[in-house]
Amino acid sequence: QQQQQQQPSRTYARPSTASPVSAASPVAPRALWTQPAAGAAGAAGAPAVPAVLSRANSIPVGSPVSAAPKRVSQVMLQSIAASPKRADPPVTINGRVFERVKELGSGSFGVVWEVVEQKPKEPEDGKAVPKLALKKSTPNKKELLEACLLEAEVLQQLARELPSEVAKRNFVPRYVTHCALSVNGNTQVLLAMSKLDGVPLDQWLYGINEHELKVISMPDLLDGPLPKGQRSTRSLESASHIVAVLMKQMTPVFGTLQKIAFHRDISAHNFLIDECADALKFAVLDFGLAVRSGGWKHEWKGRNIAGDPRYFAPSAWMQLTHGYRYLENNPKVYWQQQYAGRLDHYAFGILICEVFFALWKGPEEFEGNFLDDQMLVAWRKTLVAARAAWRKYWTTCVGLFQRFHSAGAAGIRHYLAGGHLDKLGEQLHMLVRHLVAVSELPQPEGEGSVCKKVAMLLKAAGDLVCPKSTFKWQELQVCLAELMDEPLVRKAHSRRRRLSTAPASTIKNAVDSIPEDDVSPSVSDESLEDDFFCVKVSSNKSDDADKAARSVELLPDAARLPGWKKSGHRRVWTLDTSATLTKDVVPVGIGFSNGEHSAEQA
């Protein structure tokens, strides 16, 4: 959060009993400029004069400049330009004084500075004085004040609870001190923490900022020239190594965090990547949208929907579109369980896929490499099919993100209510099946280590994003330790989970076992829950179902999994049968956290 500037993608959605209204953005401070009187010499080209001259000319600050225009001589202009800039006063928190060096970023109700502590504690021998960041928040509502104080509390508890091996590597900002005070009737929360090195992960990947991501076309994002980024520059081995490092460093953090709070804003923009000389280091930032994990299971119905829309779980889009009763009355209880307890799991699984498939060069790495190993050829086809499923799903996610910012709250709700939640659920269904398929096939011998690593990473991503999964952070940590042949960096005991090519135990009844002697399994005749990701499929959706089935047939045979039936007759659950759009359903209001107002009010 120290490295970030405004975050336009972070979104709040607040259930209310009234019509949804976008959050009011704070009024921007009025720029005061003193202009020469009309007809004065040199008025045509005279530069604007900042507000300090208003005070010099006895114009009250905040009053319209036109009320008392004054002549400003060139001598006065030159004297002001030559005068040294007044340094910002130091900030005192609990008796500790911090000198402000520069501003790092600002948002709707906060600003972050790089600071230096006056007379800090003597560092240990050979260690430099740590760099610090200071965040000042001015919340204008009670819930925002609670969120600011909770952010400080979360960092405090993480500093105590993280294993020492993890804490000393600064994967999260290190808590220093904080306080809340009243200034002119307004509450301010000051939080001092360590300043972490690195650049935002999304900027490193694509070489563009979030404002550009709101308008870039998907062909350009997926395949177009992005010379300032790292997209499509890594081999399969390099891309899988980077993702493995990301997972290994962040898993113990999230395993500890879930005992305290849910982050709710996991995205590539809230991660830093630092390319050191001999290693990579990642860090997760911005706990300003966190909620206490202990109370969230009971409070989610009346709390804000928040985060980056690209990483919204389908269950979040359901609540956003139809209200909490849609989830509460949904006969498929796993959607509610996902929203109540696995939002961070889903978002991190999406981040894993994003980083891996963005970095990897793609099928062109295999061009000209003719092999006699049919097992390796089949495995590569399955991987390419998984990449195609990801690009399709990610296109939908980014499209919702862009539509949200262009069409506003009402636009995105009408769009999703028109059947596009079905599309999102079906695409996630296919993505999970393809990710798991990569690990289901026997591992080729020629490139065994790379294939094993890729299969494990994609299988873990599938477990994390699957709404029926119970995959835990501790299980992922054990798998990573075995894969990288390194000791665990956690204190608590965990049952070890052996890597194998067996089906994922957490996706029971979703994917049958693939026989080791058959890389092109036939479709099972058993009745499976075909729509276990499907949100709403009515009888008139048979054509769409047939199209979806035909799209699977276009993929390599090895990518087809048992249980996918070419049929449009599925169990039906529509909004009318469970949670009608009436006044009994609490609507959802949407606003932006950085103060920008939506283009359209809900």
C-alpha positions in Angstrom: 0.0 0.0 0.0 3.0 2.2 0.4 3.9 1.7 -3.3 0.4 2.1 -4.6 -1.3 5.2 -5.8 -5.0 5.3 -6.2 -6.7 2.0 -6.6 -9.7 2.4 -8.8 -10.4 -1.3 -9.0 -11.1 -1.7 -5.3 -14.8 -1.7 -4.8 -17.2 -1.5 -2.0 -20.8 -2.8 -2.2 -23.1 -2.2 0.8 -26.4 -4.0 1.3 -29.2 -1.5 2.2 -32.9 -1.4 2.6 -33.2 1.6 0.3 -32.5 1.9 -3.4 -28.8 1.3 -4.1 -26.9 4.5 -4.2 -23.3 4.9 -5.1 -21.0 6.0 -2.3 -20.6 9.7 -2.3 -17.1 10.8 -3.2 -15.5 13.4 -1.1 -15.5 16.9 -2.5 -12.1 17.7 -4.0 -10.4 20.7 -2.4 -11.0 23.8 -4.4 -7.9 25.2 -6.0 -7.6 28.9 -5.2 -5.9 31.1 -7.7 -5.4 34.9 -7.6 -5.7 36.4 -11.1 -4.6 39.9 -12.2 -7.4 42.4 -12.7 -8.9 42.7 -16.1 -6.9 44.9 -18.4 -3.7 44.8 -16.3 -0.4 44.7 -18.2 0.7 41.2 -19.0 -2.6 39.6 -18.0 -2.8 37.6 -21.1 0.3 35.5 -20.3 0.5 35.9 -16.5 1.0 32.6 -14.7 -1.5 31.3 -12.1 -0.6 32.2 -8.5 -1.2 29.6 -5.8 -3.5 30.1 -2.8 -0.8 31.4 -0.5 -1.1 34.8 -2.3 -4.8 34.8 -1.4 -3.7 35.0 2.3 -1.1 37.7 1.4 -3.8 39.8 -0.3 -6.3 39.3 2.6 -8.6 37.0 0.6 -10.1 34.4 3.0 -9.0 30.9 2.2 -12.0 29.0 0.7 -13.7 32.1 -0.7 -14.2 32.6 -4.4 -11.1 34.2 -5.9 -13.2 36.4 -8.2 -14.7 38.1 -5.2 -11.5 40.2 -4.6 -9.0 40.0 -7.5 -5.7 41.6 -6.8 -2.8 42.7 -9.0 0.3 40.7 -8.5 3.7 42.2 -9.5 6.4 40.2 -11.2 8.7 41.0 -8.2 6.3 39.2 -5.9 6.1 36.2 -8.3 9.9 36.0 -8.5 10.3 36.2 -4.7 7.8 33.4 -4.1 9.4 31.2 -6.8 12.8 31.8 -5.2 11.7 31.1 -1.6 12.5 27.6 -0.2 9.7 25.1 0.1 8.5 24.8 3.6 9.1 21.2 5.0 6.1 19.3 6.2 5.9 19.2 10.0 6.9 16.0 11.7 4.2 13.6 12.9 4.2 12.3 16.5 2.7 8.9 17.4 2.8 7.8 21.0 5.8 10.0 21.7 7.7 8.8 18.7 8.5 11.5 16.1 8.6 10.8 12.3 9.9 13.2 9.7 8.1 13.0 6.4 10.3 12.4 3.3 7.9 12.1 0.4 4.4 11.1 -0.4 4.0 7.5 -1.7 0.4 7.5 -2.6 -3.1 8.6 -1.6 -6.7 7.4 -1.7 -10.2 8.5 -0.9 -9.6 9.1 2.8 -5.9 8.4 3.4 -2.4 9.3 2.4 0.9 7.3 2.8 4.3 8.9 3.3 7.8 7.6 3.5 9.1 8.7 6.8 12.2 8.6 9.0 12.0 8.3 12.7 13.9 10.9 14.8 16.3 9.3 17.2 15.2 5.7 16.4 16.2 2.8 18.5 19.8 1.7 17.8 19.8 -1.0 15.1 21.7 -4.2 15.6 25.3 -4.3 14.5 25.6 -4.3 10.8 22.0 -3.4 10.1 20.8 -0.2 8.6 17.9 1.8 10.0 14.8 0.3 8.5 12.7 2.3 6.1 9.3 3.3 7.4 5.9 4.3 5.9 3.3 6.3 7.7 -0.4 6.1 6.7 -2.8 8.8 7.8 -6.5 8.0 7.4 -9.4 10.4 7.9 -12.5 8.2 7.9 -15.8 10.0 7.7 -17.9 7.0 8.9 -17.9 4.7 11.8 -17.4 1.6 9.8 -14.4 3.2 8.0 -12.9 4.1 11.4 -13.3 0.6 12.6 -11.6 -0.7 9.4 -8.7 1.6 9.9 -8.2 0.5 13.5 -8.6 -3.1 12.5 -5.8 -2.8 9.9 -3.5 -1.7 12.7 -4.7 -4.6 14.9 -4.2 -7.1 12.1 -0.6 -6.0 11.6 0.0 -6.1 15.3 -1.3 -9.7 15.6 0.6 -10.8 12.5 3.8 -9.5 14.0 3.2 -11.7 17.1 1.8 -14.8 15.4 3.9 -15.3 12.3 6.7 -17.8 12.6 10.0 -16.0 13.2 11.4 -17.3 9.9 8.5 -15.7 8.0 8.3 -12.5 10.0 11.9 -11.5 9.6 11.6 -11.7 5.8 9.1 -8.9 5.6 6.4 -10.6 3.6 3.9 -8.2 5.2 4.5 -4.7 6.5 6.0 -4.8 10.0 3.9 -3.0 12.6 5.7 -0.1 14.4 3.0 2.0 16.2 -0.4 3.6 15.7 -2.8 6.0 17.3 -6.2 7.6 16.8 -6.7 11.3 17.5 -9.2 14.1 16.9 -8.2 17.1 14.7 -10.8 19.9 14.3 -13.6 17.5 15.1 -12.4 14.9 12.6 -10.9 11.6 13.6 -7.5 10.6 12.2 -5.8 7.2 12.4 -2.0 7.3 12.1 -0.2 4.0 11.4 3.5 3.6 11.2 4.9 0.4 9.6 7.9 -0.8 7.7 8.3 0.3 4.0 8.8 -2.7 1.7 10.8 -2.8 -1.4 9.5 -3.8 -4.8 7.0 -2.9 -7.5 3.3 -3.8 -7.8 2.9 -7.3 -9.2 0.4 -6.2 -11.9 2.7 -3.4 -13.1 5.6 -5.9 -13.3 3.5 -8.4 -15.2 1.9 -6.1 -17.8 3.9 -2.8 -17.7 0.6 -0.8 -17.5 -1.3 0.8 -14.6 -4.8 0.0 -13.4 -6.3 3.0 -15.3 -5.1 1.4 -18.5 -6.4 -2.0 -17.4 -9.9 -0.5 -17.3 -9.9 0.1 -21.0 -7.4 -2.2 -22.6 -8.8 -4.8 -25.0 -8.4 -8.5 -24.1 -6.5 -9.4 -27.3 -4.0 -6.7 -26.3 -3.9 -7.8 -22.7 -3.4 -11.5 -23.6 -1.3 -11.3 -26.8 -0.7 -7.7 -27.7 2.7 -6.0 -27.4 3.4 -4.9 -23.8 7.1 -4.2 -23.9 7.3 -2.8 -20.4 6.0 -5.9 -18.8 7.0 -9.5 -18.3 4.1 -11.2 -20.0 4.9 -14.2 -22.3 8.6 -13.9 -21.5 9.2 -17.1 -19.4 9.7 -20.7 -20.2 7.5 -23.3 -18.5 10.2 -24.0 -15.9 10.8 -20.4 -15.1 7.1 -19.5 -14.9 6.4 -22.4 -12.6 9.4 -21.5 -10.4 8.2 -17.9 -9.9 4.7 -19.1 -9.0 6.0 -21.7 -6.6 8.1 -19.0 -4.9 5.0 -16.8 -4.6 2.9 -19.6 -3.1 5.7 -20.8 -0.8 6.2 -17.3 0.7 2.5 -16.3 1.0 1.0 -19.6 2.2 2.3 -19.3 5.8 1.1 -15.7 5.8 -2.4 -16.5 4.8 -2.4 -19.6 7.1 -1.7 -17.3 10.0 -3.9 -14.5 8.8 -7.1 -16.6 8.6 -7.0 -17.1 12.3 -7.2 -13.3 12.7 -9.0 -11.9 9.7 -9.9 -12.3 6.0 -7.9 -9.9 3.7 -10.8 -9.5 1.1 -8.6 -7.5 -1.3 -6.1 -10.1 -2.7 -5.1 -8.9 -6.2 -2.0 -8.5 -8.2 -2.0 -4.8 -7.3 -1.7 -5.5 -3.6 1.4 -7.6 -4.0 4.9 -6.3 -4.4 7.6 -8.2 -6.2 11.3 -7.5 -5.5 13.8 -9.0 -7.9 16.9 -9.3 -5.8 20.2 -10.4 -7.2 19.8 -14.0 -6.3 16.2 -14.5 -5.4 12.6 -13.2 -5.7 10.6 -11.8 -2.8 6.9 -11.1 -2.6 4.9 -9.1 -0.1 1.2 -8.6 0.4 -0.1 -5.2 1.3 -3.2 -3.2 2.2 -5.2 -4.8 5.0 -7.6 -1.9 5.0 -10.6 -4.0 3.8 -10.0 -6.9 6.2 -12.7 -8.3 8.5 -12.4 -10.4 11.6 -12.6 -14.0 10.5 -14.4 -15.0 13.7 -17.3 -12.7 13.1 -17.5 -12.7 9.3 -19.4 -16.0 9.1 -22.3 -14.3 11.0 -21.9 -10.8 9.7 -21.5 -11.3 5.9 -25.2 -10.6 5.2 -25.0 -7.0 6.4 -21.4 -6.1 5.5 -19.8 -4.5 2.5 -18.8 -6.5 -0.6 -15.3 -5.2 -1.2 -12.2 -5.8 -3.2 -11.0 -5.9 -6.9 -13.9 -7.0 -9.2 -11.4 -9.1 -11.3 -11.0 -11.4 -8.3 -14.6 -11.5 -7.1 -15.7 -15.0 -6.5 -19.0 -16.0 -8.3 -20.7 -16.0 -4.9 -19.7 -12.3 -4.5 -21.2 -11.5 -7.8 -24.4 -13.3 -6.8 -24.8 -11.2 -3.7 -23.9 -8.1 -5.6 -26.6 -8.8 -8.2 -29.5 -10.3 -6.2 -28.8 -9.6 -2.5 -27.9 -11.9 0.4 -31.1 -13.9 0.3 -30.0 -15.3 -3.1 -27.0 -17.0 -1.3 -28.9 -17.7 1.9 -31.7 -19.6 0.1 -29.5 -21.2 -2.5 -29.9 -25.0 -2.3 -26.2 -25.3 -3.4 -24.8 -24.4 0.0 -21.2 -24.3 -1.2 -21.7 -20.9 -2.7 -22.6 -19.5 0.7 -19.8 -21.4 2.3 -17.4 -19.9 -0.3 -18.5 -16.3 0.5 -18.5 -16.9 4.2 -15.1 -18.5 4.5 -13.1 -18.9 1.3 -12.9 -15.5 -0.4 -9.2 -15.3 0.1 -8.7 -18.9 -1.1 -10.5 -18.1 -4.3 -8.7 -14.8 -5.0 -5.3 -16.3 -4.4 -6.1 -19.3 -6.7 -7.0 -16.8 -9.4 -3.8 -14.9 -8.8 -1.8 -18.1 -9.2 -3.4 -18.8 -12.6 -2.9 -15.2 -13.7 0.8 -15.0 -12.9 1.6 -18.5 -14.3 -0.3 -18.1 -17.6 0.7 -14.5 -18.0 4.4 -15.3 -17.7 4.5 -18.5 -19.7 5.3 -18.1 -23.4 2.6 -20.6 -24.3 2.4 -23.3 -26.9 5.1 -21.6 -29.0 7.6 -23.1 -26.5 6.7 -26.5 -27.9 6.9 -25.6 -31.6 9.5 -27.5 -33.6 10.0 -29.9 -30.7 8.8 -33.2 -32.2 8.7 -36.0 -29.7 8.1 -39.7 -29.8 7.0 -39.7 -26.1 3.2 -39.9 -26.5 2.7 -39.4 -22.8 4.5 -36.1 -22.9 2.6 -35.0 -26.0 -0.7 -35.8 -24.3 0.4 -33.9 -21.2 1.3 -30.8 -23.2 -2.0 -30.9 -25.0 -3.8 -31.0 -21.7 -1.7 -28.0 -20.4 -2.6 -26.0 -23.6 -6.2 -26.8 -23.0 -6.0 -25.6 -19.4 -4.5 -22.4 -20.7 -7.4 -21.9 -23.2 -9.9 -22.5 -20.4 -8.1 -19.9 -18.2 -7.9 -17.3 -20.9 -11.7 -17.7 -21.5 -12.5 -17.3 -17.8 -10.1 -14.5 -17.3 -11.6 -12.6 -20.3 -14.9 -12.8 -18.6 -13.5 -11.6 -15.3 -11.7 -8.6 -16.8 -14.7 -7.9 -18.9 -16.9 -7.6 -15.7 -14.2 -5.4 -14.2 -14.2 -3.0 -17.2 -18.0 -3.1 -17.5 -18.3 -2.2 -13.8 -16.2 1.0 -14.3 -17.9 1.9 -17.6 -21.6 1.1 -17.0 -21.8 1.7 -13.3 -23.7 -0.2 -10.6 -27.0 -0.5 -12.3 -25.4 -1.5 -15.5 -23.4 -4.4 -14.1 -26.4 -5.7 -12.0 -28.7 -5.8 -15.0 -26.0 -7.4 -17.1 -25.4 -10.2 -14.6 -29.1 -10.7 -13.9 -29.6 -11.3 -17.7 -27.9 -14.7 -17.6 -24.2 -13.9 -17.4 -23.9 -15.4 -13.9 -24.6 -18.7 -15.7 -21.7 -18.1 -18.1 -19.4 -17.2 -15.2 -20.3 -20.4 -13.3 -20.0 -22.6 -16.4 -16.6 -21.2 -17.3 -15.3 -21.7 -13.7 -16.6 -25.2 -13.9 -14.6 -25.9 -17.0 -11.5 -24.1 -15.6 -11.4 -26.3 -12.5 -11.8 -29.5 -14.6 -9.0 -28.5 -16.9 -6.6 -27.5 -14.1 -7.2 -30.8 -12.3 -6.8 -32.7 -15.6 -3.2 -31.6 -15.9 -2.4 -33.4 -12.6 -4.6 -36.4 -13.4 -2.4 -37.7 -16.3 0.7 -39.8 -15.6 3.8 -37.7 -15.3 6.1 -37.9 -18.3 9.6 -39.1 -17.7 11.5 -36.8 -20.0 10.5 -33.6 -18.2 9.3 -35.1 -15.0 10.4 -32.4 -12.5 8.9 -29.5 -14.5 5.7 -31.4 -15.3 5.4 -32.4 -11.6 5.8 -28.8 -10.5 3.3 -27.4 -13.0 0.8 -30.2 -12.2 1.0 -29.5 -8.5 0.7 -25.7 -8.9 -2.4 -25.9 -11.2 -4.0 -28.6 -9.1 -3.6 -26.4 -6.0 -5.1 -23.5 -7.9 -8.0 -25.6 -8.9 -8.5 -26.6 -5.3 -8.4 -23.0 -4.2 -11.0 -21.7 -6.6 -13.4 -24.6 -6.5 -16.4 -23.6 -4.3 -16.8 -27.2 -3.1 -13.2 -27.5 -2.0 -12.1 -27.7 1.6 -8.4 -27.4 0.7 -6.6 -25.6 3.6 -3.6 -23.3 3.6 -1.7 -25.8 5.8 -2.2 -28.6 3.2 -0.9 -26.3 0.5 2.1 -25.5 2.6 2.9 -29.2 3.1 2.7 -29.9 -0.6 5.0 -27.0 -1.4 7.6 -28.1 1.1 7.6 -31.6 -0.4 7.7 -30.3 -3.9 10.6 -27.9 -3.3 12.3 -30.3 -0.9 12.5 -27.7 1.9 11.5 -27.8 5.6 8.2 -26.3 6.7 8.3 -22.8 8.2 5.3 -23.2 10.5 4.9 -24.1 14.1 1.7 -26.0 14.2 1.6 -29.7 13.4 -0.1 -30.7 10.2 -1.0 -34.1 8.7 1.4 -34.6 5.7 -0.2 -34.9 2.3 1.6 -37.0 -0.2 1.8 -35.8 -3.8 0.3 -38.2 -6.3 -1.5 -38.4 -9.5 -4.7 -39.4 -7.7 -7.8 -37.2 -8.2 -8.2 -34.3 -5.8 -10.0 -35.4 -2.7 -11.6 -32.1 -2.3 -13.5 -32.2 -5.6 -15.5 -35.4 -4.8 -18.1 -36.5 -7.3 -16.9 -33.8 -9.7 -14.1 -35.6 -11.5 -13.8 -39.4 -11.7 -10.5 -41.1 -11.6 -8.5 -41.2 -14.9 -7.1 -44.7 -15.6 -3.4 -44.7 -15.9 -3.5 -46.6 -19.2 -6.0 -44.3 -20.8 -5.2 -40.6 -21.4 -8.4 -40.1 -23.3 -11.0 -41.4 -20.9 -14.6 -41.9 -22.1 -17.5 -40.1 -20.7 -18.9 -41.8 -17.6 -22.5 -43.0 -17.9 -23.1 -42.3 -14.2 -25.2 -39.4 -13.3 -22.9 -36.7 -12.0 -23.8 -33.2 -10.7 -23.3 -31.6 -14.1 -24.3 -28.2 -12.8 -22.3 -28.1 -9.6 -21.1 -24.7 -10.7 -24.2 -23.7 -12.6 -26.0 -20.8 -11.1 -29.2 -20.8 -13.1 -30.1 -23.1 -16.0 -33.7 -23.1 -17.3 -35.2 -25.5 -19.8 -34.7 -22.9 -22.6 -30.9 -23.1 -22.0 -30.5 -26.4 -23.9 -28.9 -24.7 -26.9 -26.4 -22.9 -24.7 -25.6 -26.2 -23.0 -25.0 -27.9 -26.3 -22.7 -25.1 -27.4 -20.7 -25.5 -24.2 -20.5 -29.2 -24.8 -19.3 -28.7 -28.3 -16.6 -26.3 -27.1 -15.2 -29.1 -25.0 -15.1 -31.4 -28.0 -12.8 -28.9 -29.8 -10.2 -29.3 -27.1 -7.6 -32.2 -27.1 -9.0 -35.6 -26.1 -6.8 -35.7 -23.0 -8.5 -32.5 -21.7 -11.9 -34.1 -21.7 -12.9 -35.3 -18.3 -15.6 -37.8 -17.4 -18.8 -36.5 -16.1 -19.4 -33.8 -18.8 -22.6 -34.8 -20.5 -23.8 -33.3 -23.8 -27.3 -32.6 -22.5 -29.4 -29.5 -21.8 -31.6 -31.2 -19.3 -30.3 -30.2 -15.9 -31.7 -29.6 -12.5 -33.2 -26.2 -12.5 -32.8 -23.6 -9.9 -33.9 -20.1 -10.8 -34.2 -16.9 -8.9 -38.0 -17.3 -8.9 -37.8 -20.6 -7.0 -35.6 -19.4 -4.2 -35.1 -15.7 -3.8 -37.4 -13.5 -5.9 -36.4 -9.9 -6.7 -38.9 -8.3 -4.4 -38.7 -5.8 -1.6 -37.8 -8.6 0.7 -34.4 -9.0 -0.9 -32.0 -6.5 0.4 -30.5 -4.6 -2.6 -26.8 -3.7 -2.9 -25.3 -0.3 -3.3 -21.9 0.2 -4.9 -19.2 2.9 -4.6 -15.5 3.4 -5.1 -13.1 3.4 -2.3 -10.8 6.0 -3.9 -13.5 8.7 -4.0 -14.3 8.4 -7.7 -18.0 8.3 -8.2 -19.6 5.7 -10.4 -20.8 6.6 -13.8 -24.3 5.6 -13.0 -26.2 5.3 -9.7 -27.8 2.0 -8.8 
